[in-house]
Amino acid sequence: MILDALEAGPASLAQLVECTGLARPTVHRLASALIHHRFLSRDVRGRYVIGSRLAELASAAGDDRLVSAAGPILLKLRDATGESSQLYRRQGDARVCVASAERPIGLRDSIPVGTQLSMKAGSAAQVLLAWEDHERLVEGLQGARFTPTVLAGVRRRGWGESLGEREPGVASVSAPVRGPSGRVIAAVSISGPIERLTRQPGRQHAEVVVQAAHQLTELVRKNPDAAEHGLGEDLGRH
């Protein structure tokens, strides 16, 4: 009932009591529990609003489509860069690899599908956090290997890079995938040894990683039923 009441927009505690017909202590207790689990949040005026967890669950409902669309794009990205490529989604306090295309031979950064990694380090974590609201941004930076300045750079450039943040000797470049509302729903990444990606991996690979993320964004936004038709053809010509 509380979530239904907030579908129309932000509401105060008194408004929720009026909309639901529940006792004030009951509404307060339930709303507090919903905030704890991120189903609700508070806006700058202290009103209750729908929380980010519902957006995560809604996005997860489209995982199959996103993953099937990502497969060909990640393969093209791997071939264009010569490095392993991945697609990450945030799940609570972790990021999960939901699709990947590994470099077939030689030294590589192998991250199997289903692997859970920290949201406190790595370029994909930077990208998944950089466009969050202020409250989650502050929370996400606690104990992180990157700084607010780094995230500001990610937002300005539209991509992130890391050098040994997640694992010594490993570099990565990531770019955001956005849903129909414009919200960041995933991160496309490449990763490999610093010796190959250099200490400025973004200079070498950011353009093609951003291009791959943009292709996936456009597919999810505009043509969700064409997940297996002609994706990523242009990446190989980068």
CORURPE-V457879 format. One record per residue. N is the residue number from 1. PHI is phi as a letter, one per 40 degrees, with the letter a starting at -180 (none if undefined). PSI is psi in degrees with one decimal (* if undefined). Layout:
# CORURPE-V457879
n=N phi=PHI psi=PSI
n=N phi=PHI psi=PSI
This chain:
# CORURPE-V457879
n=1 phi=none psi=-38.9
n=2 phi=c psi=-45.8
n=3 phi=c psi=-40.9
n=4 phi=c psi=-40.9
n=5 phi=c psi=-32.8
n=6 phi=c psi=-4.1
n=7 phi=c psi=-31.7
n=8 phi=c psi=-11.1
n=9 phi=h psi=-179.1
n=10 phi=d psi=149.7
n=11 phi=a psi=146.3
n=12 phi=c psi=172.1
n=13 phi=c psi=-43.0
n=14 phi=c psi=-39.2
n=15 phi=c psi=-36.3
n=16 phi=c psi=-40.2
n=17 phi=d psi=-45.2
n=18 phi=c psi=-42.3
n=19 phi=c psi=-38.8
n=20 phi=c psi=-25.2
n=21 phi=g psi=8.0
n=22 phi=c psi=160.1
n=23 phi=c psi=146.7
n=24 phi=d psi=-46.9
n=25 phi=c psi=-34.4
n=26 phi=c psi=-45.9
n=27 phi=c psi=-42.9
n=28 phi=c psi=-43.6
n=29 phi=c psi=-45.7
n=30 phi=c psi=-41.4
n=31 phi=c psi=-38.3
n=32 phi=c psi=-41.1
n=33 phi=c psi=-39.7
n=34 phi=c psi=-36.0
n=35 phi=c psi=-42.4
n=36 phi=d psi=-37.2
n=37 phi=c psi=8.7
n=38 phi=g psi=18.6
n=39 phi=c psi=-23.2
n=40 phi=b psi=161.5
n=41 phi=a psi=-178.0
n=42 phi=b psi=140.8
n=43 phi=c psi=-176.2
n=44 phi=c psi=-19.3
n=45 phi=c psi=6.1
n=46 phi=g psi=4.5
n=47 phi=c psi=153.8
n=48 phi=c psi=138.4
n=49 phi=b psi=161.1
n=50 phi=c psi=135.8
n=51 phi=c psi=171.3
n=52 phi=c psi=-22.3
n=53 phi=c psi=-34.8
n=54 phi=c psi=-36.6
n=55 phi=c psi=-38.2
n=56 phi=c psi=-42.8
n=57 phi=c psi=-38.8
n=58 phi=c psi=-41.6
n=59 phi=c psi=-39.3
n=60 phi=c psi=-26.9
n=61 phi=c psi=-23.5
n=62 phi=c psi=15.1
n=63 phi=d psi=-44.2
n=64 phi=d psi=-44.0
n=65 phi=c psi=-43.9
n=66 phi=c psi=-45.4
n=67 phi=c psi=-43.9
n=68 phi=c psi=-35.3
n=69 phi=c psi=-33.7
n=70 phi=c psi=-30.6
n=71 phi=d psi=-59.1
n=72 phi=c psi=-34.2
n=73 phi=c psi=-42.1
n=74 phi=c psi=-36.1
n=75 phi=c psi=-44.7
n=76 phi=c psi=-38.8
n=77 phi=c psi=-43.1
n=78 phi=d psi=-44.6
n=79 phi=c psi=-34.2
n=80 phi=c psi=-32.4
n=81 phi=b psi=-22.3
n=82 phi=g psi=10.9
n=83 phi=b psi=157.4
n=84 phi=c psi=141.6
n=85 phi=b psi=151.4
n=86 phi=a psi=158.9
n=87 phi=b psi=125.9
n=88 phi=b psi=144.3
n=89 phi=b psi=148.7
n=90 phi=c psi=135.2
n=91 phi=b psi=100.2
n=92 phi=g psi=-122.5
n=93 phi=c psi=10.6
n=94 phi=b psi=166.1
n=95 phi=b psi=141.0
n=96 phi=b psi=134.0
n=97 phi=c psi=114.5
n=98 phi=b psi=-11.2
n=99 phi=a psi=150.7
n=100 phi=a psi=159.7
n=101 phi=b psi=108.6
n=102 phi=c psi=146.6
n=103 phi=d psi=127.5
n=104 phi=c psi=-32.8
n=105 phi=b psi=164.6
n=106 phi=g psi=-178.9
n=107 phi=c psi=129.1
n=108 phi=a psi=162.3
n=109 phi=c psi=101.2
n=110 phi=c psi=117.9
n=111 phi=b psi=97.7
n=112 phi=c psi=151.2
n=113 phi=d psi=135.0
n=114 phi=g psi=-10.1
n=115 phi=c psi=131.5
n=116 phi=c psi=127.6
n=117 phi=b psi=165.4
n=118 phi=c psi=148.6
n=119 phi=c psi=7.9
n=120 phi=b psi=-1.9
n=121 phi=a psi=150.2
n=122 phi=h psi=152.2
n=123 phi=c psi=-32.2
n=124 phi=c psi=-39.1
n=125 phi=c psi=-40.7
n=126 phi=d psi=-47.8
n=127 phi=c psi=-41.7
n=128 phi=c psi=-22.6
n=129 phi=c psi=-29.9
n=130 phi=d psi=-34.0
n=131 phi=b psi=14.6
n=132 phi=c psi=165.0
n=133 phi=c psi=165.9
n=134 phi=d psi=-43.5
n=135 phi=c psi=-46.3
n=136 phi=c psi=-28.8
n=137 phi=c psi=-48.1
n=138 phi=c psi=-44.2
n=139 phi=c psi=-43.1
n=140 phi=c psi=-25.9
n=141 phi=c psi=-15.1
n=142 phi=c psi=116.4
n=143 phi=g psi=6.8
n=144 phi=c psi=154.5
n=145 phi=c psi=-14.1
n=146 phi=b psi=166.8
n=147 phi=b psi=168.6
n=148 phi=d psi=-34.2
n=149 phi=c psi=-39.6
n=150 phi=c psi=-44.8
n=151 phi=c psi=-34.8
n=152 phi=c psi=-38.8
n=153 phi=c psi=-38.1
n=154 phi=c psi=-46.6
n=155 phi=c psi=-38.2
n=156 phi=c psi=-44.4
n=157 phi=c psi=-32.1
n=158 phi=g psi=13.5
n=159 phi=a psi=162.7
n=160 phi=b psi=157.3
n=161 phi=b psi=154.9
n=162 phi=a psi=151.1
n=163 phi=b psi=102.3
n=164 phi=g psi=17.1
n=165 phi=c psi=-50.6
n=166 phi=c psi=-40.4
n=167 phi=a psi=133.2
n=168 phi=d psi=135.4
n=169 phi=g psi=-3.4
n=170 phi=b psi=132.1
n=171 phi=b psi=158.2
n=172 phi=a psi=159.6
n=173 phi=b psi=135.6
n=174 phi=b psi=153.8
n=175 phi=a psi=153.6
n=176 phi=c psi=143.1
n=177 phi=b psi=130.7
n=178 phi=b psi=146.7
n=179 phi=c psi=-177.5
n=180 phi=d psi=-29.0
n=181 phi=c psi=-7.4
n=182 phi=g psi=-6.4
n=183 phi=c psi=142.1
n=184 phi=c psi=120.5
n=185 phi=b psi=-13.4
n=186 phi=a psi=171.2
n=187 phi=b psi=128.8
n=188 phi=c psi=134.4
n=189 phi=b psi=155.8
n=190 phi=b psi=150.4
n=191 phi=a psi=151.4
n=192 phi=a psi=-175.2
n=193 phi=c psi=142.6
n=194 phi=d psi=-33.4
n=195 phi=d psi=-34.2
n=196 phi=c psi=-41.0
n=197 phi=c psi=-13.4
n=198 phi=g psi=177.5
n=199 phi=c psi=3.3
n=200 phi=b psi=65.5
n=201 phi=c psi=-28.9
n=202 phi=c psi=-35.8
n=203 phi=c psi=-36.0
n=204 phi=c psi=-35.9
n=205 phi=b psi=-7.2
n=206 phi=d psi=-41.7
n=207 phi=d psi=-46.6
n=208 phi=c psi=-32.7
n=209 phi=c psi=-44.0
n=210 phi=c psi=-40.0
n=211 phi=c psi=-43.1
n=212 phi=c psi=-43.9
n=213 phi=c psi=-38.5
n=214 phi=c psi=-41.0
n=215 phi=c psi=-42.6
n=216 phi=c psi=-39.6
n=217 phi=d psi=-47.8
n=218 phi=c psi=-38.1
n=219 phi=c psi=-46.6
n=220 phi=c psi=-38.1
n=221 phi=c psi=-47.6
n=222 phi=b psi=-25.0
n=223 phi=a psi=60.4
n=224 phi=c psi=-19.3
n=225 phi=c psi=-4.0
n=226 phi=b psi=34.4
n=227 phi=c psi=-22.7
n=228 phi=b psi=20.5
n=229 phi=b psi=104.3
n=230 phi=g psi=46.2
n=231 phi=c psi=143.3
n=232 phi=g psi=17.1
n=233 phi=d psi=-33.1
n=234 phi=c psi=-17.3
n=235 phi=c psi=-38.4
n=236 phi=c psi=-17.1
n=237 phi=c psi=4.9
n=238 phi=c psi=*
